[in-house]
C-alpha cells in the first residue's frame, strides 16, 4: 500500500499554504480592495494638490493648504463617529435596528453640519486674519464643504460596519477622483484658490450621493419601537480622541501659516503633502481593523491578534515609504512642484518618521475605540496639547515643527508600551509563549 506523504515543512509548500490561506481570508480580500481604493483616493488628492501647486505658486497654495488643514481639524474628528457607528452597526444583527439608527444619525448629522457651517461663515474674518488667507472668498470656499463632510462620515460608518467594503471602496475612489478632474478646468478658468477649494464641496456632495445609493436598502421599511441608543459620554470621548489625532497630524500646517511668511508656509505645506503619504498609505488597515476588533470584543474575545497583524502591516508600509522619501532627489520635487519648493526636500524624511509614529497611534486608537477605553484617546489629547505649546514656544525653522510632531507621536507610543494593556512587546511575548510547545 502506498503511503501518501505530506509536503515537507517549510519551502514552497509553506508558501503555497500561506497564499491559499490569504486568498481564502475575507479580511485580506477586504483589505486589498480598500487598499486599492485608498491608493486611488490619495493619488487623486495628490493630483489635486499638485495641480494647485503648479497653477497657484507657493504663496497662494499656502492659502489652499491652510484652509484644507483647518477643514481637516474640523472633519477628521468625525472619523471617531464613523468608527463608533461602524462598531455599533457591526454588533447589530437586526436590519430594522440598523435602518432606524441610520435615519436618526443622518438627521442629527445634517443638523450639526449646518450649525458648523453657519458658525464658520460667521467667523470667516477672524479665520482669514489668523491664517493669513488672501480673501474672504477663499475662506468661505474652504469652509463650504463642512456639511457634506459631516454627513459623509456617518454614511461611511454604516458601510464600514456592515462590511460593505466594495461599496465603501467605490465611494473612496470615485469621490476622490472628482477632485483632480474638476480642479484643472477650474484653475484654467482663472477661479484661483477659491475655485480650487470649492471643488472639494462638489466632491463631498458626490460622496454623499454614492453612499446613500450604497445604503439604499435601509432608507425604507418599518422602524422598531425600541430605538438604538449611543452612549453620549463615550461619543464625546471618542470625538475628543479623534480631534486630538487630527490636531497632532494637521495643526502643524496652521502653525506654519501663522508664524512664517506665505511663501515659506507654502513650502512647508508641500513637504507635508508628500510626507503625509506615509500616514495615508496604511489607512485601509485601520478601516478593516475596527469592525473586526469590535466583533471580537462583543464576542468576549481579545483583539490582540488583530492588533499585532495590523500594527506590523502599518509599520512595514509606513517605514518603506519613509525610506523612499529619504532618497527623493531634489530635482524630482522641483520638477513636480516648481522651483519655489526646492527647500521642501530636506523635510521629507523627518515627515516620514513622524507620520510612521502617527500611523501606529492611529492603529492603537481604533483598538481602544473598539474596547470603549478612553485612556488612550486622552493620552493622544495630551500629546496634541504639548505639540501646540512647544511649537508656540520654539519654532526657529520649519524643521523644528516636524521634530516636535515626531517627539509627541513617538512619546505616545513610548508611554503606551510602558503603561497600557496592548503594549506590542507584551502582546508578542504572550503570543510566543502560547505558541511554544508545553513540557
C-alpha positions as CSV (number, residue, x, y, z in Angstrom):
1,X,0.0,0.0,0.0
2,X,1.3,3.4,-0.9
3,X,1.7,5.9,1.9
4,X,0.8,9.4,0.9
5,X,3.5,11.8,2.1
6,X,2.8,15.3,3.2
7,X,4.9,18.0,1.6
8,X,7.9,18.8,3.6
9,X,7.6,21.6,6.2
10,X,9.0,24.9,5.0
11,X,9.9,25.9,1.5
12,X,7.4,26.2,-1.3
13,X,4.8,24.0,0.5
14,X,4.5,26.6,3.3
15,X,4.4,29.4,0.8
16,X,1.6,27.8,-1.2
17,X,-0.3,27.1,2.1
18,X,0.1,30.7,3.2
19,X,-1.1,32.0,-0.2
20,X,-4.1,29.7,-0.1
21,X,-5.0,31.0,3.4
22,X,-4.6,34.6,2.3
23,X,-6.8,34.1,-0.7
24,X,-9.4,32.5,1.5
25,X,-9.4,35.3,4.1
26,X,-12.3,37.7,3.8
27,X,-10.2,40.2,5.9
28,X,-7.4,40.0,3.4
29,X,-9.7,40.5,0.4
30,X,-11.4,43.4,2.1
31,X,-8.1,44.9,3.0
32,X,-6.8,44.5,-0.6
33,X,-9.9,46.2,-2.0
34,X,-9.8,49.0,0.5
35,X,-6.0,49.4,0.0
36,X,-6.5,49.8,-3.8
37,X,-9.3,52.4,-3.2
38,X,-7.2,54.2,-0.6
39,X,-4.3,54.4,-3.0
40,X,-6.7,55.8,-5.6
41,X,-8.2,58.3,-3.1
42,X,-4.8,59.5,-2.0
43,X,-3.4,59.6,-5.6
44,X,-6.4,61.8,-6.5
45,X,-5.7,64.0,-3.5
46,X,-2.1,64.3,-4.6
47,X,-3.0,65.1,-8.2
48,X,-5.4,67.8,-6.9
49,X,-2.7,69.4,-4.7
50,X,0.0,69.2,-7.4
51,X,-2.4,70.9,-9.8
52,X,-3.0,73.7,-7.2
53,X,0.8,74.0,-6.5
54,X,1.7,74.2,-10.2
55,X,-1.0,76.8,-11.0
56,X,-1.1,78.9,-7.9
57,X,2.6,79.0,-6.7
58,X,3.8,78.8,-3.1
59,X,2.1,81.8,-1.6
60,X,-1.4,81.2,-3.0
61,X,-1.1,77.5,-2.4
62,X,-0.4,78.3,1.3
63,X,-4.0,79.6,1.4
64,X,-5.3,76.4,0.0
65,X,-3.2,74.3,2.3
66,X,-4.1,76.3,5.4
67,X,-7.9,76.0,4.7
68,X,-7.5,72.3,4.0
69,X,-5.7,71.8,7.3
70,X,-8.4,73.7,9.1
71,X,-11.1,71.7,7.3
72,X,-9.2,68.5,8.4
73,X,-9.2,69.6,12.0
74,X,-12.9,70.0,11.9
75,X,-13.8,67.0,9.8
76,X,-11.2,64.3,10.8
77,X,-12.7,64.0,14.3
78,X,-15.7,62.8,12.5
79,X,-13.7,59.7,11.9
80,X,-14.3,58.8,15.6
81,X,-18.1,59.0,15.0
82,X,-17.6,56.9,11.8
83,X,-15.6,54.4,13.9
84,X,-18.2,54.3,16.7
85,X,-21.0,53.8,14.2
86,X,-19.1,51.1,12.5
87,X,-18.5,49.3,15.8
88,X,-22.2,49.6,16.8
89,X,-23.5,48.5,13.4
90,X,-21.1,45.6,13.3
91,X,-22.7,44.4,16.6
92,X,-26.3,44.8,15.4
93,X,-28.0,41.7,13.9
94,X,-31.3,43.3,13.0
95,X,-31.7,45.2,9.8
96,X,-34.6,47.2,11.2
97,X,-32.4,48.5,14.0
98,X,-29.7,49.4,11.5
99,X,-32.2,51.3,9.4
100,X,-33.5,53.2,12.5
101,X,-30.0,54.2,13.6
102,X,-29.1,55.2,10.1
103,X,-32.0,57.6,9.6
104,X,-31.6,59.1,13.1
105,X,-27.9,59.6,12.6
106,X,-28.3,61.3,9.2
107,X,-30.9,63.7,10.6
108,X,-28.6,64.6,13.5
109,X,-25.5,64.9,11.3
110,X,-27.3,67.2,8.9
111,X,-28.3,69.5,11.8
112,X,-24.8,69.5,13.3
113,X,-23.2,70.1,9.9
114,X,-25.5,73.0,9.1
115,X,-24.7,74.6,12.5
116,X,-20.9,74.2,12.0
117,X,-21.2,75.7,8.5
118,X,-23.1,78.8,9.8
119,X,-20.6,79.2,12.7
120,X,-17.7,79.0,10.2
121,X,-19.3,81.7,8.0
122,X,-19.8,84.0,11.0
123,X,-16.2,83.6,12.0
124,X,-14.8,84.0,8.4
125,X,-13.0,87.2,9.1
126,X,-11.1,86.0,12.2
127,X,-10.2,82.8,10.4
128,X,-8.9,84.8,7.4
129,X,-6.8,87.0,9.6
130,X,-5.4,84.2,11.8
131,X,-4.3,82.1,8.8
132,X,-3.1,85.0,6.6
133,X,-5.6,83.9,3.9
134,X,-5.8,86.2,0.9
135,X,-9.6,86.9,0.8
136,X,-12.9,86.2,2.4
137,X,-13.9,84.3,-0.7
138,X,-11.1,81.8,-0.2
139,X,-12.0,81.3,3.4
140,X,-15.7,80.8,2.6
141,X,-14.9,78.3,-0.1
142,X,-12.7,76.4,2.2
143,X,-15.5,76.1,4.8
144,X,-18.3,75.4,2.4
145,X,-17.8,71.6,2.4
146,X,-18.3,71.0,6.1
147,X,-22.0,69.9,5.8
148,X,-21.3,67.2,3.3
149,X,-18.2,66.1,5.3
150,X,-20.3,65.5,8.4
151,X,-23.0,63.6,6.6
152,X,-20.5,61.5,4.6
153,X,-18.7,60.4,7.8
154,X,-21.9,59.0,9.1
155,X,-22.6,57.1,5.9
156,X,-19.0,55.8,5.8
157,X,-19.5,54.4,9.2
158,X,-22.5,52.4,8.2
159,X,-20.9,51.0,5.1
160,X,-17.9,50.1,7.2
161,X,-19.9,48.4,10.0
162,X,-22.0,46.5,7.5
163,X,-18.7,45.2,6.0
164,X,-19.7,46.7,2.6
165,X,-16.1,47.3,1.7
166,X,-16.7,47.2,-2.0
167,X,-19.2,50.0,-1.9
168,X,-17.0,51.9,0.5
169,X,-14.1,51.4,-1.8
170,X,-16.1,52.7,-4.7
171,X,-17.0,55.8,-2.8
172,X,-13.4,56.5,-1.8
173,X,-12.2,56.0,-5.3
174,X,-14.9,57.8,-7.3
175,X,-15.4,60.6,-4.8
176,X,-11.7,61.3,-4.7
177,X,-11.4,61.2,-8.5
178,X,-13.7,64.1,-8.8
179,X,-11.2,66.5,-7.2
180,X,-8.4,66.4,-9.8
181,X,-10.9,66.0,-12.6
182,X,-12.7,69.2,-11.7
183,X,-9.8,71.3,-10.3
184,X,-7.9,71.6,-13.6
185,X,-10.7,73.3,-15.6
186,X,-11.5,75.4,-12.6
187,X,-7.9,76.7,-12.4
188,X,-7.7,77.1,-16.1
189,X,-10.8,79.3,-15.9
190,X,-9.0,81.6,-13.5
191,X,-11.1,80.9,-10.4
192,X,-7.9,80.7,-8.3
193,X,-7.7,79.4,-4.7
194,X,-11.5,79.9,-4.0
195,X,-12.4,77.8,-7.0
196,X,-10.0,75.1,-6.1
197,X,-11.4,74.9,-2.6
198,X,-15.0,74.8,-3.8
199,X,-14.1,71.7,-5.8
200,X,-13.9,69.8,-2.5
201,X,-17.5,70.8,-1.7
202,X,-18.7,69.3,-5.0
203,X,-16.6,66.1,-4.4
204,X,-18.3,65.9,-0.9
205,X,-21.7,66.0,-2.5
206,X,-20.8,63.2,-4.9
207,X,-19.5,61.1,-2.0
208,X,-22.8,61.6,0.0
209,X,-24.8,60.6,-3.1
210,X,-22.8,57.4,-3.7
211,X,-23.0,56.4,0.0
212,X,-26.8,56.9,0.0
213,X,-27.1,54.7,-3.0
214,X,-24.9,52.0,-1.4
215,X,-27.3,52.0,1.6
216,X,-30.5,52.3,-0.4
217,X,-32.0,49.1,1.2
218,X,-32.1,50.8,4.6
219,X,-33.9,54.0,3.7
220,X,-37.4,52.5,3.8
221,X,-39.2,50.0,6.0
222,X,-40.6,49.7,9.5
223,X,-38.8,51.4,12.3
224,X,-38.6,49.3,15.5
225,X,-40.3,50.7,18.6
226,X,-37.1,50.3,20.8
227,X,-34.6,52.7,19.3
228,X,-30.8,52.1,19.4
229,X,-29.1,54.4,21.8
230,X,-25.5,55.5,21.7
231,X,-23.6,56.4,24.9
232,X,-23.2,60.2,24.6
233,X,-20.3,60.3,27.1
234,X,-18.5,57.7,25.0
235,X,-19.2,59.6,21.8
236,X,-17.7,62.7,23.4
237,X,-14.5,60.9,24.5
238,X,-14.1,59.4,21.1
239,X,-14.6,62.7,19.3
240,X,-12.0,64.3,21.7
241,X,-9.6,61.5,20.9
242,X,-10.0,61.9,17.1
243,X,-9.8,65.6,17.4
244,X,-6.5,65.2,19.2
245,X,-5.2,62.9,16.5
246,X,-6.4,65.3,13.8
247,X,-4.6,68.1,15.6
248,X,-1.4,66.0,16.0
249,X,-1.3,65.4,12.3
250,X,-2.6,68.7,10.9
251,X,-2.1,71.6,13.3
252,X,1.5,71.9,12.2
253,X,0.4,73.4,8.8
254,X,-1.8,76.0,10.6
255,X,1.1,76.9,12.9
256,X,3.5,77.3,10.0
257,X,0.9,79.5,8.2
258,X,0.7,81.7,11.4
259,X,4.4,82.0,12.2
260,X,6.0,82.1,8.8
261,X,5.5,84.2,5.6
262,X,3.2,82.8,2.9
263,X,5.9,81.5,0.5
264,X,7.7,79.7,3.4
265,X,4.4,78.3,4.7
266,X,3.7,77.1,1.2
267,X,7.0,75.2,1.1
268,X,6.1,73.5,4.4
269,X,2.6,72.6,3.2
270,X,4.1,71.0,0.0
271,X,6.5,68.9,2.2
272,X,3.6,67.9,4.4
273,X,1.6,66.9,1.4
274,X,4.4,64.5,0.3
275,X,5.4,63.3,3.7
276,X,2.0,62.6,5.0
277,X,1.6,59.9,2.3
278,X,3.2,57.7,5.0
279,X,0.1,58.3,7.2
280,X,-2.5,57.7,4.5
281,X,-1.0,54.6,2.7
282,X,-1.8,52.1,5.5
283,X,-5.2,53.7,6.2
284,X,-7.1,50.7,4.8
285,X,-5.6,48.6,7.6
286,X,-7.5,50.7,10.2
287,X,-10.7,50.7,8.2
288,X,-10.8,46.9,8.2
289,X,-9.4,46.6,11.8
290,X,-12.2,48.4,13.7
291,X,-15.3,46.4,12.8
292,X,-13.4,43.1,13.2
293,X,-12.0,44.1,16.5
294,X,-15.4,45.3,17.7
295,X,-17.0,41.9,16.7
296,X,-14.3,40.0,18.7
297,X,-14.8,42.3,21.7
298,X,-18.5,41.8,21.6
299,X,-18.0,38.0,21.5
300,X,-15.8,38.2,24.6
301,X,-12.6,37.6,22.7
302,X,-9.3,39.5,22.6
303,X,-8.3,41.8,19.7
304,X,-4.6,41.3,20.3
305,X,-4.0,39.0,17.3
306,X,-5.7,41.5,15.0
307,X,-3.7,44.4,16.6
308,X,-0.4,42.6,16.1
309,X,-1.1,41.9,12.4
310,X,-2.4,45.5,11.8
311,X,0.5,47.2,13.6
312,X,3.0,45.0,11.7
313,X,1.4,45.8,8.3
314,X,1.1,49.5,9.1
315,X,4.8,49.7,10.3
316,X,6.1,47.9,7.2
317,X,4.1,50.1,4.8
318,X,5.0,53.3,6.6
319,X,8.7,52.7,7.1
320,X,9.1,51.6,3.5
321,X,7.5,54.8,2.4
322,X,9.8,56.7,4.8
323,X,12.9,55.2,3.3
324,X,11.7,56.1,-0.2
325,X,11.1,59.7,0.9
326,X,14.6,59.9,2.3
327,X,16.0,59.3,-1.1
328,X,13.7,61.6,-3.1
329,X,16.0,63.7,-5.3
330,X,15.6,67.5,-5.1
331,X,15.2,67.7,-8.9
332,X,12.2,65.4,-8.8
333,X,10.4,67.7,-6.3
334,X,11.3,70.8,-8.3
335,X,10.0,69.0,-11.5
336,X,6.7,68.1,-9.7
337,X,6.1,71.3,-7.8
338,X,8.3,74.0,-9.3
339,X,11.5,75.8,-8.2
340,X,9.8,77.6,-5.3
341,X,9.5,74.3,-3.4
342,X,13.2,73.2,-3.5
343,X,13.7,73.6,0.2
344,X,10.9,71.1,1.0
345,X,13.2,68.2,0.1
346,X,15.1,68.3,3.5
347,X,11.8,67.9,5.4
348,X,10.6,64.7,3.7
349,X,12.5,62.1,5.8
350,X,11.5,63.8,9.0
351,X,7.9,63.9,8.0
352,X,8.1,60.2,7.1
353,X,9.3,59.3,10.6
354,X,6.7,61.5,12.3
355,X,3.9,60.0,10.2
356,X,5.1,56.4,10.8
357,X,4.7,57.0,14.5
358,X,1.3,58.7,13.9
359,X,0.1,55.8,11.8
360,X,0.8,53.4,14.7
361,X,-1.0,55.7,17.0
362,X,-4.0,55.5,14.7
363,X,-4.0,51.7,14.9
364,X,-4.0,51.8,18.7
365,X,-6.8,54.4,18.7
366,X,-9.0,52.0,16.6
367,X,-8.5,49.1,19.1
368,X,-9.2,51.2,22.2
369,X,-12.2,52.7,20.5
370,X,-13.5,49.2,19.8
371,X,-12.9,48.3,23.5
372,X,-14.6,51.6,24.7
373,X,-11.4,52.5,26.6
374,X,-11.0,56.3,27.0
375,X,-7.5,56.3,28.4
376,X,-5.5,56.1,25.2
377,X,-7.6,58.8,23.4
378,X,-6.9,61.1,26.4
379,X,-3.2,60.4,26.1
380,X,-3.3,61.4,22.4
381,X,-5.1,64.6,23.5
382,X,-2.3,65.4,26.0
383,X,0.3,64.9,23.2
384,X,-1.6,67.2,20.9
385,X,-1.7,70.0,23.6
386,X,2.1,69.5,24.2
387,X,2.7,69.8,20.5
388,X,1.0,73.2,20.2
389,X,2.6,74.5,23.4
390,X,6.1,73.5,22.3
391,X,5.8,74.9,18.8
392,X,4.4,78.2,20.1
393,X,7.4,78.4,22.4
394,X,10.0,77.1,19.9
395,X,9.8,77.5,16.1
396,X,13.2,78.7,14.8
397,X,12.7,77.0,11.4
398,X,10.4,74.7,9.5
399,X,12.2,71.5,10.6
400,X,11.6,72.3,14.2
401,X,7.8,71.9,13.7
402,X,8.2,68.4,12.2
403,X,10.6,67.4,15.0
404,X,8.0,68.4,17.6
405,X,5.4,66.3,15.9
406,X,7.8,63.4,15.8
407,X,8.6,63.8,19.5
408,X,4.9,63.9,20.5
409,X,3.8,61.0,18.4
410,X,6.8,59.0,19.5
411,X,6.1,59.9,23.1
412,X,2.6,58.5,22.9
413,X,4.0,55.2,21.6
414,X,6.6,55.0,24.3
415,X,4.1,55.7,27.1
416,X,1.8,53.1,25.6
417,X,4.5,50.4,25.7
418,X,5.1,51.3,29.4
419,X,1.6,51.7,30.8
420,X,-1.1,50.3,28.5
421,X,-2.6,46.7,28.2
422,X,-2.0,46.3,24.4
423,X,1.8,47.1,24.5
424,X,3.2,45.3,21.5
425,X,6.2,43.8,23.3
426,X,4.0,42.2,25.9
427,X,1.5,41.0,23.3
428,X,4.2,39.5,21.2
429,X,5.8,37.7,24.1
430,X,2.4,36.3,25.1
431,X,1.9,35.1,21.6
432,X,5.3,33.4,21.6
433,X,4.5,31.7,24.9
434,X,1.2,30.4,23.7
435,X,2.8,29.0,20.5
436,X,5.7,27.3,22.4
437,X,5.2,23.5,22.9
438,X,4.5,22.6,26.5
439,X,6.7,20.2,28.5
